[in-house]
Amino acid sequence: MTIRNTANRFTGRTALVTGAGSGIGRTTALAFAAEGAHVVVAGRRREPLDETVRLIEAQGGKALAVTADVARAADVQALVDAAVDRFGSLDVAVNNAGVFRGGEPLAELSEDDWHTQLDINVTGVFLALQAEIRQMRTQPAGGAIVNIASTFGVHSRHPGAAAYAATKAAVSVLTRGAALDHIRDGVRINAVSPGATDTPMSLDAGETEADRAERVRAELPLGRISATDEVAAAVLYLASDAAASMVGTDLVVDSGATA
Ligand SMILES: NC(=O)c1ccc[n+]([C@@H]2O[C@H](COP(=O)([O-])OP(=O)(O)OC[C@H]3O[C@@H](n4cnc5c(N)ncnc54)[C@H](OP(=O)(O)O)[C@@H]3O)[C@@H](O)[C@H]2O)c1
């Protein structure tokens, strides 16, 4: 038996993170860079991506910012091409970009909000998977993909989130099917389902961070939401060689909400 040294698990590898200009995506990008990966950070807005690159370079890492809308196939293909052109391979991809629209009962949700969530949360993950798998299966070492779903999908229930939950359930199920289709191509695909995590997305309408802390003290078994680095730790584990036999799983990080 060999016990792996888990420091610098990604030295010399290229990791792509979508939605890396903020929140869980930025922390995940920083975590990959801290363990030696060359990181490609993507999102629609340039400035937040440049800031993520600056933070990575400040800790001695290498990163490339690429603006891309994951709902557009041409953008996603150009993103994968840019990663390979710059760093030579695509070893890890984290499909994290996502949006929440809702709060109101389903009958009041606008058709625009429905389509926006489907386009980004579901079609965006589908298009990214296709471009990433097509690259990774050409590489001798294959690759690992982690999709960011949510406990709101298949794991739990929340009023005012029916459409968002449907998109995140789709991410969990798409993960499982894609994993089965492509593990023999050397591409290992899993998901992480965060519960409430420390970004503005977990604030209820009109709520401050202090209000949220008070609410979750009673609501969550742990008494607090997850930090973004706690979600990133699960992502890095699934992307690492230590998780070689994790295929199509959906790892929940939720302060005990679904325990
Ligand atoms: N925070 C939570 O409590 C929680 C819980 C469960 C799951 N999640 C999931 O975790 C992921 C990250 O969320 P977060 O909380 O970190 O929120 P966030 O800070 O709003 O991050 C979302 C990121 O996705 C990017 N993005 C949105 N639409 C995009 C598109 N069409 N193409 C490319 N990038 C796009 C955004 O940048 P641009 O606007 O510049 O594109 C943004 O940087 C999401 O998938 C979310 O559903 C979050």
The ligand as a Gaussian input file, in Angstrom:
#p B3LYP/6-31G(d) Opt

LIG

0 1
 N      -23.026000      29.995000      -2.849000
 C      -23.805000      28.974000      -2.568000
 O      -24.424000      28.904000      -1.480000
 C      -23.929000      27.833000      -3.558000
 C      -24.569000      26.672000      -3.135000
 C      -24.689000      25.607000      -4.023000
 C      -24.178000      25.713000      -5.296000
 N      -23.578000      26.861000      -5.697000
 C      -23.062000      26.903000      -7.063000
 O      -21.684000      27.210000      -7.025000
 C      -21.301000      27.865000      -8.236000
 C      -20.541000      29.129000      -7.898000
 O      -21.413000      30.001000      -7.204000
 P      -20.922000      31.188000      -6.239000
 O      -21.745000      31.102000      -5.010000
 O      -19.460000      31.200000      -6.164000
 O      -21.512000      32.441000      -7.043000
 P      -20.830000      33.641000      -7.848000
 O      -19.816000      34.318000      -6.995000
 O      -21.964000      34.427000      -8.402000
 O      -20.039000      32.908000      -9.018000
 C      -20.593000      32.577000     -10.234000
 C      -19.569000      32.879000     -11.299000
 O      -20.034000      32.357000     -12.543000
 C      -19.756000      33.290000     -13.559000
 N      -20.739000      33.128000     -14.625000
 C      -22.077000      33.308000     -14.541000
 N      -22.647000      33.086000     -15.741000
 C      -21.640000      32.749000     -16.592000
 C      -21.595000      32.427000     -17.967000
 N      -22.706000      32.418000     -18.719000
 N      -20.396000      32.127000     -18.518000
 C      -19.270000      32.158000     -17.773000
 N      -19.252000      32.463000     -16.465000
 C      -20.436000      32.758000     -15.883000
 C      -19.841000      34.665000     -12.898000
 O      -18.990000      35.625000     -13.534000
 P      -19.519000      36.561000     -14.747000
 O      -20.816000      37.162000     -14.281000
 O      -18.417000      37.542000     -14.947000
 O      -19.672000      35.663000     -15.935000
 C      -19.339000      34.371000     -11.493000
 O      -17.952000      34.624000     -11.359000
 C      -22.597000      28.081000      -9.021000
 O      -22.747000      27.063000      -9.987000
 C      -23.670000      27.957000      -7.957000
 O      -24.918000      27.564000      -8.496000
 C      -23.437000      27.923000      -4.856000

